Amino acid sequence: MASTTFSGPVTSTNGFVGDLTGNVTGNVTGNVTGNIAGTGRITHATTAAINATATATAAQVATGYITSTSAAPTTITLPTGTLLGTQLSAAKGTIFDLYVDNTGGASTVTIAVATNGIKSDAANTTAASFGQLTVASGVTGLARFTLMFSSATAYVFTRTA
């Protein structure tokens, strides 16, 4: 296969892009693997609104950002490990961050895990922080949850912010 050079410093040899160094700007679509270092921001182009108690679909969770503006207490149950693992093309070692934004809500959002999704050991032993599954409403109503896959169909769940 020929070596093709695209506009800018990215070169494809035999159909593969080599290591990227320096500043990379623009949109990345698809999966990024390897080591990522540096500073910057993550912008979620797509979000999912869940404003009543429900089980989130795998597609909603895969956006990485769920909003809730409910005036009533809301429980969002995560999809099964099988459904979410399939949606994310997960394998053992896949790590996924889910943000829940309840700044526009007037009541608490509670996150619940489903089949093949369990709270991590850290979440169980330090329930007041890593195990806190409620997201307050108002200006402090933001949370980040990290899902770590132990297989393509099972994950552990920890609150990380």
Number of C-alpha atoms within 10 A of each C-alpha: 7 8 11 13 12 9 6 6 10 15 17 14 13 10 11 10 12 10 8 10 8 7 6 10 6 5 7 8 6 6 7 8 7 6 5 7 6 7 6 6 6 6 9 10 8 11 17 18 15 20 20 16 16 12 18 20 16 19 14 20 22 20 17 20 21 21 19 24 21 20 14 14 15 22 20 19 16 21 22 21 25 18 19 25 23 14 15 18 12 22 17 14 12 17 15 17 18 19 21 25 25 25 18 15 23 17 20 21 29 17 19 17 19 13 14 19 22 18 20 19 14 14 20 15 12 12 15 10 15 21 20 19 22 17 22 19 22 16 11 11 20 16 19 17 21 19 22 21 23 17 16 19 20 22 31 19 25 24 23 17 12
